[in-house]
Amino acid sequence: MASMELQKLSIQQVNAMDYAEFISHFGCILEHGTAAAATVWECRPFQNSGGIVEAFLAFIRALGPEAQRGIIRCCPALSSKPPKGVSENSVRERKAGGLCDLTESEAAELDFLNCIYTRKFGFPFVMCASKNKKAGILRGLKVRLGNSLQEEMQNAFTELAVIANMRISDIVCDTHGVKSKL
């Protein structure tokens, strides 16, 4: 559920949510993340929004490497055209990062680099688009192509933590986010 124009929830309201209500609000924290949200619901009560973020990160940490790569594969590619089925959050974040305003040559470069990245690592390049602009995204993609699989999994999870923190702070009025590493 996108909360762009909605009133933010208090941590007490979050803790009082039933399962279905929690999933409708937090199933969007990770792309296609209802299974993660279902697990995180079990972790209530939360002390603050940081506790919610930490529960999502703990969910990812507890997975084996194959399942962790699966979480990354659910992220939409930061390409020149948004993939079908991308969440409202991702559309808004892509726009904030300038990915909707790429020149023809920037779009071609981004798509080419993404193709190389995905072939090399087996998952899409993950970077919080709204915290970076198109030049930074292109630069980051070029630099990270030189990394190992392990480094890129860690980079992807660091970016997922930034994205989760931002998305949760859009929903919950308490802004005690976490800077946790996976």
PyMOL CGO cylinders between C-alpha atoms (Angstrom):
from pymol import cmd
from pymol.cgo import CYLINDER

trace = [
    CYLINDER, 0.00, 0.00, 0.00, 1.49, 3.33, -0.99, 0.3, 1, 1, 1, 1, 1, 1,
    CYLINDER, 1.49, 3.33, -0.99, 1.22, 5.99, 1.65, 0.3, 1, 1, 1, 1, 1, 1,
    CYLINDER, 1.22, 5.99, 1.65, 2.15, 9.11, -0.34, 0.3, 1, 1, 1, 1, 1, 1,
    CYLINDER, 2.15, 9.11, -0.34, -0.94, 11.08, 0.65, 0.3, 1, 1, 1, 1, 1, 1,
    CYLINDER, -0.94, 11.08, 0.65, -2.11, 8.98, 3.57, 0.3, 1, 1, 1, 1, 1, 1,
    CYLINDER, -2.11, 8.98, 3.57, -1.70, 9.86, 7.20, 0.3, 1, 1, 1, 1, 1, 1,
    CYLINDER, -1.70, 9.86, 7.20, 1.22, 8.01, 8.74, 0.3, 1, 1, 1, 1, 1, 1,
    CYLINDER, 1.22, 8.01, 8.74, 0.57, 5.35, 11.33, 0.3, 1, 1, 1, 1, 1, 1,
    CYLINDER, 0.57, 5.35, 11.33, 1.81, 5.37, 14.90, 0.3, 1, 1, 1, 1, 1, 1,
    CYLINDER, 1.81, 5.37, 14.90, 3.80, 2.41, 16.15, 0.3, 1, 1, 1, 1, 1, 1,
    CYLINDER, 3.80, 2.41, 16.15, 0.84, 1.58, 18.41, 0.3, 1, 1, 1, 1, 1, 1,
    CYLINDER, 0.84, 1.58, 18.41, -1.43, 1.37, 15.36, 0.3, 1, 1, 1, 1, 1, 1,
    CYLINDER, -1.43, 1.37, 15.36, 1.08, -0.89, 13.61, 0.3, 1, 1, 1, 1, 1, 1,
    CYLINDER, 1.08, -0.89, 13.61, 1.32, -3.17, 16.65, 0.3, 1, 1, 1, 1, 1, 1,
    CYLINDER, 1.32, -3.17, 16.65, -2.49, -3.40, 16.85, 0.3, 1, 1, 1, 1, 1, 1,
    CYLINDER, -2.49, -3.40, 16.85, -2.87, -4.48, 13.21, 0.3, 1, 1, 1, 1, 1, 1,
    CYLINDER, -2.87, -4.48, 13.21, -4.26, -7.87, 12.38, 0.3, 1, 1, 1, 1, 1, 1,
    CYLINDER, -4.26, -7.87, 12.38, -2.42, -10.03, 9.88, 0.3, 1, 1, 1, 1, 1, 1,
    CYLINDER, -2.42, -10.03, 9.88, -4.32, -8.92, 6.74, 0.3, 1, 1, 1, 1, 1, 1,
    CYLINDER, -4.32, -8.92, 6.74, -4.02, -5.23, 7.62, 0.3, 1, 1, 1, 1, 1, 1,
    CYLINDER, -4.02, -5.23, 7.62, -0.28, -5.57, 8.28, 0.3, 1, 1, 1, 1, 1, 1,
    CYLINDER, -0.28, -5.57, 8.28, 0.26, -7.32, 4.94, 0.3, 1, 1, 1, 1, 1, 1,
    CYLINDER, 0.26, -7.32, 4.94, -1.72, -4.64, 3.09, 0.3, 1, 1, 1, 1, 1, 1,
    CYLINDER, -1.72, -4.64, 3.09, 0.53, -1.93, 4.58, 0.3, 1, 1, 1, 1, 1, 1,
    CYLINDER, 0.53, -1.93, 4.58, 3.91, -3.68, 4.68, 0.3, 1, 1, 1, 1, 1, 1,
    CYLINDER, 3.91, -3.68, 4.68, 3.76, -6.24, 1.87, 0.3, 1, 1, 1, 1, 1, 1,
    CYLINDER, 3.76, -6.24, 1.87, 5.32, -3.57, -0.38, 0.3, 1, 1, 1, 1, 1, 1,
    CYLINDER, 5.32, -3.57, -0.38, 8.47, -3.00, 1.69, 0.3, 1, 1, 1, 1, 1, 1,
    CYLINDER, 8.47, -3.00, 1.69, 10.37, -5.55, -0.38, 0.3, 1, 1, 1, 1, 1, 1,
    CYLINDER, 10.37, -5.55, -0.38, 9.29, -6.03, -4.00, 0.3, 1, 1, 1, 1, 1, 1,
    CYLINDER, 9.29, -6.03, -4.00, 6.74, -8.88, -4.07, 0.3, 1, 1, 1, 1, 1, 1,
    CYLINDER, 6.74, -8.88, -4.07, 7.38, -9.08, -0.34, 0.3, 1, 1, 1, 1, 1, 1,
    CYLINDER, 7.38, -9.08, -0.34, 4.20, -10.47, 1.18, 0.3, 1, 1, 1, 1, 1, 1,
    CYLINDER, 4.20, -10.47, 1.18, 6.04, -13.57, 2.48, 0.3, 1, 1, 1, 1, 1, 1,
    CYLINDER, 6.04, -13.57, 2.48, 8.56, -11.32, 4.20, 0.3, 1, 1, 1, 1, 1, 1,
    CYLINDER, 8.56, -11.32, 4.20, 5.79, -9.15, 5.66, 0.3, 1, 1, 1, 1, 1, 1,
    CYLINDER, 5.79, -9.15, 5.66, 3.94, -12.27, 6.86, 0.3, 1, 1, 1, 1, 1, 1,
    CYLINDER, 3.94, -12.27, 6.86, 7.04, -13.31, 8.78, 0.3, 1, 1, 1, 1, 1, 1,
    CYLINDER, 7.04, -13.31, 8.78, 7.70, -9.80, 10.10, 0.3, 1, 1, 1, 1, 1, 1,
    CYLINDER, 7.70, -9.80, 10.10, 4.11, -9.58, 11.45, 0.3, 1, 1, 1, 1, 1, 1,
    CYLINDER, 4.11, -9.58, 11.45, 5.06, -12.36, 13.88, 0.3, 1, 1, 1, 1, 1, 1,
    CYLINDER, 5.06, -12.36, 13.88, 7.77, -10.10, 15.39, 0.3, 1, 1, 1, 1, 1, 1,
    CYLINDER, 7.77, -10.10, 15.39, 5.32, -7.61, 16.93, 0.3, 1, 1, 1, 1, 1, 1,
    CYLINDER, 5.32, -7.61, 16.93, 5.25, -5.64, 19.12, 0.3, 1, 1, 1, 1, 1, 1,
    CYLINDER, 5.25, -5.64, 19.12, 7.76, -3.20, 17.66, 0.3, 1, 1, 1, 1, 1, 1,
    CYLINDER, 7.76, -3.20, 17.66, 9.30, -0.44, 19.75, 0.3, 1, 1, 1, 1, 1, 1,
    CYLINDER, 9.30, -0.44, 19.75, 9.67, 1.90, 16.77, 0.3, 1, 1, 1, 1, 1, 1,
    CYLINDER, 9.67, 1.90, 16.77, 9.97, 1.91, 12.98, 0.3, 1, 1, 1, 1, 1, 1,
    CYLINDER, 9.97, 1.91, 12.98, 13.59, 0.78, 13.29, 0.3, 1, 1, 1, 1, 1, 1,
    CYLINDER, 13.59, 0.78, 13.29, 12.33, -2.45, 14.82, 0.3, 1, 1, 1, 1, 1, 1,
    CYLINDER, 12.33, -2.45, 14.82, 10.18, -3.07, 11.75, 0.3, 1, 1, 1, 1, 1, 1,
    CYLINDER, 10.18, -3.07, 11.75, 13.14, -2.43, 9.42, 0.3, 1, 1, 1, 1, 1, 1,
    CYLINDER, 13.14, -2.43, 9.42, 15.34, -4.71, 11.53, 0.3, 1, 1, 1, 1, 1, 1,
    CYLINDER, 15.34, -4.71, 11.53, 12.71, -7.48, 11.36, 0.3, 1, 1, 1, 1, 1, 1,
    CYLINDER, 12.71, -7.48, 11.36, 12.72, -7.29, 7.54, 0.3, 1, 1, 1, 1, 1, 1,
    CYLINDER, 12.72, -7.29, 7.54, 16.52, -7.41, 7.50, 0.3, 1, 1, 1, 1, 1, 1,
    CYLINDER, 16.52, -7.41, 7.50, 16.53, -10.36, 9.93, 0.3, 1, 1, 1, 1, 1, 1,
    CYLINDER, 16.53, -10.36, 9.93, 14.12, -12.17, 7.61, 0.3, 1, 1, 1, 1, 1, 1,
    CYLINDER, 14.12, -12.17, 7.61, 16.62, -11.77, 4.73, 0.3, 1, 1, 1, 1, 1, 1,
    CYLINDER, 16.62, -11.77, 4.73, 19.63, -12.70, 6.89, 0.3, 1, 1, 1, 1, 1, 1,
    CYLINDER, 19.63, -12.70, 6.89, 17.93, -15.93, 7.98, 0.3, 1, 1, 1, 1, 1, 1,
    CYLINDER, 17.93, -15.93, 7.98, 17.56, -17.14, 4.40, 0.3, 1, 1, 1, 1, 1, 1,
    CYLINDER, 17.56, -17.14, 4.40, 20.11, -19.31, 2.64, 0.3, 1, 1, 1, 1, 1, 1,
    CYLINDER, 20.11, -19.31, 2.64, 22.18, -17.80, -0.20, 0.3, 1, 1, 1, 1, 1, 1,
    CYLINDER, 22.18, -17.80, -0.20, 19.85, -19.12, -2.93, 0.3, 1, 1, 1, 1, 1, 1,
    CYLINDER, 19.85, -19.12, -2.93, 16.79, -17.60, -1.28, 0.3, 1, 1, 1, 1, 1, 1,
    CYLINDER, 16.79, -17.60, -1.28, 18.68, -14.34, -0.64, 0.3, 1, 1, 1, 1, 1, 1,
    CYLINDER, 18.68, -14.34, -0.64, 19.48, -14.13, -4.36, 0.3, 1, 1, 1, 1, 1, 1,
    CYLINDER, 19.48, -14.13, -4.36, 15.77, -14.79, -4.98, 0.3, 1, 1, 1, 1, 1, 1,
    CYLINDER, 15.77, -14.79, -4.98, 14.90, -11.73, -2.89, 0.3, 1, 1, 1, 1, 1, 1,
    CYLINDER, 14.90, -11.73, -2.89, 17.29, -9.66, -5.02, 0.3, 1, 1, 1, 1, 1, 1,
    CYLINDER, 17.29, -9.66, -5.02, 15.81, -11.10, -8.24, 0.3, 1, 1, 1, 1, 1, 1,
    CYLINDER, 15.81, -11.10, -8.24, 12.40, -9.76, -7.18, 0.3, 1, 1, 1, 1, 1, 1,
    CYLINDER, 12.40, -9.76, -7.18, 13.76, -6.22, -7.43, 0.3, 1, 1, 1, 1, 1, 1,
    CYLINDER, 13.76, -6.22, -7.43, 12.95, -4.48, -10.70, 0.3, 1, 1, 1, 1, 1, 1,
    CYLINDER, 12.95, -4.48, -10.70, 15.87, -3.64, -12.96, 0.3, 1, 1, 1, 1, 1, 1,
    CYLINDER, 15.87, -3.64, -12.96, 16.83, 0.04, -12.92, 0.3, 1, 1, 1, 1, 1, 1,
    CYLINDER, 16.83, 0.04, -12.92, 16.39, 0.15, -16.68, 0.3, 1, 1, 1, 1, 1, 1,
    CYLINDER, 16.39, 0.15, -16.68, 15.25, 2.82, -19.10, 0.3, 1, 1, 1, 1, 1, 1,
    CYLINDER, 15.25, 2.82, -19.10, 11.69, 1.47, -19.08, 0.3, 1, 1, 1, 1, 1, 1,
    CYLINDER, 11.69, 1.47, -19.08, 10.04, 0.16, -15.90, 0.3, 1, 1, 1, 1, 1, 1,
    CYLINDER, 10.04, 0.16, -15.90, 9.37, -3.57, -16.05, 0.3, 1, 1, 1, 1, 1, 1,
    CYLINDER, 9.37, -3.57, -16.05, 5.76, -4.77, -16.01, 0.3, 1, 1, 1, 1, 1, 1,
    CYLINDER, 5.76, -4.77, -16.01, 4.36, -5.45, -12.56, 0.3, 1, 1, 1, 1, 1, 1,
    CYLINDER, 4.36, -5.45, -12.56, 6.65, -2.99, -10.79, 0.3, 1, 1, 1, 1, 1, 1,
    CYLINDER, 6.65, -2.99, -10.79, 5.24, -1.60, -7.53, 0.3, 1, 1, 1, 1, 1, 1,
    CYLINDER, 5.24, -1.60, -7.53, 3.92, 1.93, -7.05, 0.3, 1, 1, 1, 1, 1, 1,
    CYLINDER, 3.92, 1.93, -7.05, 6.85, 2.54, -4.70, 0.3, 1, 1, 1, 1, 1, 1,
    CYLINDER, 6.85, 2.54, -4.70, 9.35, 1.57, -7.37, 0.3, 1, 1, 1, 1, 1, 1,
    CYLINDER, 9.35, 1.57, -7.37, 7.68, 3.78, -9.98, 0.3, 1, 1, 1, 1, 1, 1,
    CYLINDER, 7.68, 3.78, -9.98, 7.82, 6.76, -7.60, 0.3, 1, 1, 1, 1, 1, 1,
    CYLINDER, 7.82, 6.76, -7.60, 11.44, 6.02, -6.62, 0.3, 1, 1, 1, 1, 1, 1,
    CYLINDER, 11.44, 6.02, -6.62, 12.53, 5.62, -10.26, 0.3, 1, 1, 1, 1, 1, 1,
    CYLINDER, 12.53, 5.62, -10.26, 10.97, 8.98, -11.07, 0.3, 1, 1, 1, 1, 1, 1,
    CYLINDER, 10.97, 8.98, -11.07, 12.73, 10.63, -8.11, 0.3, 1, 1, 1, 1, 1, 1,
    CYLINDER, 12.73, 10.63, -8.11, 16.05, 9.19, -9.34, 0.3, 1, 1, 1, 1, 1, 1,
    CYLINDER, 16.05, 9.19, -9.34, 15.59, 10.68, -12.80, 0.3, 1, 1, 1, 1, 1, 1,
    CYLINDER, 15.59, 10.68, -12.80, 15.20, 7.35, -14.57, 0.3, 1, 1, 1, 1, 1, 1,
    CYLINDER, 15.20, 7.35, -14.57, 12.09, 8.62, -16.35, 0.3, 1, 1, 1, 1, 1, 1,
    CYLINDER, 12.09, 8.62, -16.35, 14.11, 11.49, -17.85, 0.3, 1, 1, 1, 1, 1, 1,
    CYLINDER, 14.11, 11.49, -17.85, 16.98, 9.61, -19.47, 0.3, 1, 1, 1, 1, 1, 1,
    CYLINDER, 16.98, 9.61, -19.47, 18.33, 10.78, -22.79, 0.3, 1, 1, 1, 1, 1, 1,
    CYLINDER, 18.33, 10.78, -22.79, 18.42, 8.23, -25.58, 0.3, 1, 1, 1, 1, 1, 1,
    CYLINDER, 18.42, 8.23, -25.58, 22.14, 7.61, -25.05, 0.3, 1, 1, 1, 1, 1, 1,
    CYLINDER, 22.14, 7.61, -25.05, 21.76, 7.36, -21.25, 0.3, 1, 1, 1, 1, 1, 1,
    CYLINDER, 21.76, 7.36, -21.25, 18.92, 4.86, -21.70, 0.3, 1, 1, 1, 1, 1, 1,
    CYLINDER, 18.92, 4.86, -21.70, 21.00, 2.77, -24.11, 0.3, 1, 1, 1, 1, 1, 1,
    CYLINDER, 21.00, 2.77, -24.11, 24.00, 2.82, -21.76, 0.3, 1, 1, 1, 1, 1, 1,
    CYLINDER, 24.00, 2.82, -21.76, 21.89, 1.93, -18.72, 0.3, 1, 1, 1, 1, 1, 1,
    CYLINDER, 21.89, 1.93, -18.72, 20.19, -0.96, -20.51, 0.3, 1, 1, 1, 1, 1, 1,
    CYLINDER, 20.19, -0.96, -20.51, 23.52, -2.26, -21.89, 0.3, 1, 1, 1, 1, 1, 1,
    CYLINDER, 23.52, -2.26, -21.89, 25.23, -2.13, -18.47, 0.3, 1, 1, 1, 1, 1, 1,
    CYLINDER, 25.23, -2.13, -18.47, 22.21, -3.74, -16.79, 0.3, 1, 1, 1, 1, 1, 1,
    CYLINDER, 22.21, -3.74, -16.79, 22.34, -6.59, -19.28, 0.3, 1, 1, 1, 1, 1, 1,
    CYLINDER, 22.34, -6.59, -19.28, 26.04, -7.21, -18.53, 0.3, 1, 1, 1, 1, 1, 1,
    CYLINDER, 26.04, -7.21, -18.53, 25.42, -6.92, -14.77, 0.3, 1, 1, 1, 1, 1, 1,
    CYLINDER, 25.42, -6.92, -14.77, 22.49, -9.36, -14.78, 0.3, 1, 1, 1, 1, 1, 1,
    CYLINDER, 22.49, -9.36, -14.78, 24.44, -11.89, -16.87, 0.3, 1, 1, 1, 1, 1, 1,
    CYLINDER, 24.44, -11.89, -16.87, 27.42, -11.65, -14.52, 0.3, 1, 1, 1, 1, 1, 1,
    CYLINDER, 27.42, -11.65, -14.52, 25.57, -11.85, -11.19, 0.3, 1, 1, 1, 1, 1, 1,
    CYLINDER, 25.57, -11.85, -11.19, 22.24, -13.54, -12.04, 0.3, 1, 1, 1, 1, 1, 1,
    CYLINDER, 22.24, -13.54, -12.04, 20.15, -10.75, -10.51, 0.3, 1, 1, 1, 1, 1, 1,
    CYLINDER, 20.15, -10.75, -10.51, 19.38, -7.10, -11.28, 0.3, 1, 1, 1, 1, 1, 1,
    CYLINDER, 19.38, -7.10, -11.28, 21.47, -4.16, -10.15, 0.3, 1, 1, 1, 1, 1, 1,
    CYLINDER, 21.47, -4.16, -10.15, 19.95, -2.81, -6.92, 0.3, 1, 1, 1, 1, 1, 1,
    CYLINDER, 19.95, -2.81, -6.92, 20.40, 0.78, -5.83, 0.3, 1, 1, 1, 1, 1, 1,
    CYLINDER, 20.40, 0.78, -5.83, 17.95, 3.09, -4.07, 0.3, 1, 1, 1, 1, 1, 1,
    CYLINDER, 17.95, 3.09, -4.07, 16.98, 5.20, -7.08, 0.3, 1, 1, 1, 1, 1, 1,
    CYLINDER, 16.98, 5.20, -7.08, 15.38, 8.01, -5.10, 0.3, 1, 1, 1, 1, 1, 1,
    CYLINDER, 15.38, 8.01, -5.10, 18.53, 8.54, -3.00, 0.3, 1, 1, 1, 1, 1, 1,
    CYLINDER, 18.53, 8.54, -3.00, 20.66, 8.70, -6.18, 0.3, 1, 1, 1, 1, 1, 1,
    CYLINDER, 20.66, 8.70, -6.18, 20.30, 10.51, -9.47, 0.3, 1, 1, 1, 1, 1, 1,
    CYLINDER, 20.30, 10.51, -9.47, 20.71, 9.01, -12.92, 0.3, 1, 1, 1, 1, 1, 1,
    CYLINDER, 20.71, 9.01, -12.92, 24.42, 9.95, -13.17, 0.3, 1, 1, 1, 1, 1, 1,
    CYLINDER, 24.42, 9.95, -13.17, 25.12, 8.31, -9.79, 0.3, 1, 1, 1, 1, 1, 1,
    CYLINDER, 25.12, 8.31, -9.79, 23.16, 5.21, -10.77, 0.3, 1, 1, 1, 1, 1, 1,
    CYLINDER, 23.16, 5.21, -10.77, 25.12, 4.86, -14.02, 0.3, 1, 1, 1, 1, 1, 1,
    CYLINDER, 25.12, 4.86, -14.02, 28.42, 5.47, -12.20, 0.3, 1, 1, 1, 1, 1, 1,
    CYLINDER, 28.42, 5.47, -12.20, 27.52, 2.95, -9.48, 0.3, 1, 1, 1, 1, 1, 1,
    CYLINDER, 27.52, 2.95, -9.48, 26.57, 0.34, -12.05, 0.3, 1, 1, 1, 1, 1, 1,
    CYLINDER, 26.57, 0.34, -12.05, 29.91, 0.75, -13.88, 0.3, 1, 1, 1, 1, 1, 1,
    CYLINDER, 29.91, 0.75, -13.88, 31.92, 0.52, -10.65, 0.3, 1, 1, 1, 1, 1, 1,
    CYLINDER, 31.92, 0.52, -10.65, 29.99, -2.41, -9.20, 0.3, 1, 1, 1, 1, 1, 1,
    CYLINDER, 29.99, -2.41, -9.20, 30.44, -4.48, -12.37, 0.3, 1, 1, 1, 1, 1, 1,
    CYLINDER, 30.44, -4.48, -12.37, 34.00, -5.04, -11.12, 0.3, 1, 1, 1, 1, 1, 1,
    CYLINDER, 34.00, -5.04, -11.12, 32.84, -6.60, -7.84, 0.3, 1, 1, 1, 1, 1, 1,
    CYLINDER, 32.84, -6.60, -7.84, 32.59, -10.26, -6.85, 0.3, 1, 1, 1, 1, 1, 1,
    CYLINDER, 32.59, -10.26, -6.85, 29.25, -12.03, -6.39, 0.3, 1, 1, 1, 1, 1, 1,
    CYLINDER, 29.25, -12.03, -6.39, 29.66, -11.85, -2.61, 0.3, 1, 1, 1, 1, 1, 1,
    CYLINDER, 29.66, -11.85, -2.61, 30.38, -8.10, -2.72, 0.3, 1, 1, 1, 1, 1, 1,
    CYLINDER, 30.38, -8.10, -2.72, 27.37, -7.50, -4.94, 0.3, 1, 1, 1, 1, 1, 1,
    CYLINDER, 27.37, -7.50, -4.94, 25.04, -9.51, -2.73, 0.3, 1, 1, 1, 1, 1, 1,
    CYLINDER, 25.04, -9.51, -2.73, 26.21, -7.38, 0.21, 0.3, 1, 1, 1, 1, 1, 1,
    CYLINDER, 26.21, -7.38, 0.21, 25.77, -4.18, -1.82, 0.3, 1, 1, 1, 1, 1, 1,
    CYLINDER, 25.77, -4.18, -1.82, 22.28, -5.25, -2.86, 0.3, 1, 1, 1, 1, 1, 1,
    CYLINDER, 22.28, -5.25, -2.86, 21.30, -5.97, 0.75, 0.3, 1, 1, 1, 1, 1, 1,
    CYLINDER, 21.30, -5.97, 0.75, 22.72, -2.64, 1.92, 0.3, 1, 1, 1, 1, 1, 1,
    CYLINDER, 22.72, -2.64, 1.92, 20.59, -0.91, -0.73, 0.3, 1, 1, 1, 1, 1, 1,
    CYLINDER, 20.59, -0.91, -0.73, 17.54, -3.01, 0.23, 0.3, 1, 1, 1, 1, 1, 1,
    CYLINDER, 17.54, -3.01, 0.23, 18.02, -1.81, 3.84, 0.3, 1, 1, 1, 1, 1, 1,
    CYLINDER, 18.02, -1.81, 3.84, 18.01, 1.82, 2.61, 0.3, 1, 1, 1, 1, 1, 1,
    CYLINDER, 18.01, 1.82, 2.61, 14.89, 1.16, 0.54, 0.3, 1, 1, 1, 1, 1, 1,
    CYLINDER, 14.89, 1.16, 0.54, 13.10, -0.65, 3.40, 0.3, 1, 1, 1, 1, 1, 1,
    CYLINDER, 13.10, -0.65, 3.40, 13.98, 2.13, 5.84, 0.3, 1, 1, 1, 1, 1, 1,
    CYLINDER, 13.98, 2.13, 5.84, 12.66, 4.77, 3.44, 0.3, 1, 1, 1, 1, 1, 1,
    CYLINDER, 12.66, 4.77, 3.44, 9.46, 2.89, 2.62, 0.3, 1, 1, 1, 1, 1, 1,
    CYLINDER, 9.46, 2.89, 2.62, 8.70, 2.18, 6.28, 0.3, 1, 1, 1, 1, 1, 1,
    CYLINDER, 8.70, 2.18, 6.28, 9.30, 5.82, 7.20, 0.3, 1, 1, 1, 1, 1, 1,
    CYLINDER, 9.30, 5.82, 7.20, 6.68, 6.68, 4.53, 0.3, 1, 1, 1, 1, 1, 1,
    CYLINDER, 6.68, 6.68, 4.53, 4.16, 4.54, 6.44, 0.3, 1, 1, 1, 1, 1, 1,
    CYLINDER, 4.16, 4.54, 6.44, 5.07, 4.96, 10.13, 0.3, 1, 1, 1, 1, 1, 1,
    CYLINDER, 5.07, 4.96, 10.13, 5.33, 8.37, 11.82, 0.3, 1, 1, 1, 1, 1, 1,
    CYLINDER, 5.33, 8.37, 11.82, 8.15, 7.32, 14.16, 0.3, 1, 1, 1, 1, 1, 1,
    CYLINDER, 8.15, 7.32, 14.16, 11.37, 7.70, 12.18, 0.3, 1, 1, 1, 1, 1, 1,
    CYLINDER, 11.37, 7.70, 12.18, 13.85, 5.66, 14.22, 0.3, 1, 1, 1, 1, 1, 1,
    CYLINDER, 13.85, 5.66, 14.22, 15.21, 3.79, 11.20, 0.3, 1, 1, 1, 1, 1, 1,
    CYLINDER, 15.21, 3.79, 11.20, 18.13, 1.41, 11.28, 0.3, 1, 1, 1, 1, 1, 1,
    CYLINDER, 18.13, 1.41, 11.28, 21.41, 1.56, 9.48, 0.3, 1, 1, 1, 1, 1, 1,
    CYLINDER, 21.41, 1.56, 9.48, 21.80, -2.19, 9.81, 0.3, 1, 1, 1, 1, 1, 1,
    CYLINDER, 21.80, -2.19, 9.81, 23.95, -4.29, 7.55, 0.3, 1, 1, 1, 1, 1, 1,
    CYLINDER, 23.95, -4.29, 7.55, 22.93, -7.76, 6.53, 0.3, 1, 1, 1, 1, 1, 1,
]
cmd.load_cgo(trace, "trace")
